[in-house]
Amino acid sequence: MSANRQRLDRKRIEQLLEDSLIPIEPSNSFVSDLRARLITVRGGQVLSPWMLILIMASVVIFIASALGLVLRVLLALLGLVGLMERRRRSSKALSA
């Protein structure tokens, strides 16, 4: 089958491509539409609504975790005070 095919050299291939590929100039509306899609203007809308929702959710989670930490520290301090009071009472009972 390869014997039946005509072998093309480089110059012949370049000539065929040159004949079949014709350069074209894109229209102005196509270029402006393409630029409008590729270029985004910053400063018009600093934060998107999704960014605001994400920031608010992060703040709520941070506040909740901070309150949880404060509550745990307070409970630990109260437990420590309770242990110290129990030791004091037990030492008074033993000495009396």
PyMOL commands that set and color helices and strands:
alter all, ss='L'
color gray80, all
select helices_A, chain A and resi 10-20+28-38+49-95
alter helices_A, ss='H'
color red, helices_A
deselect
rebuild
show_as cartoon
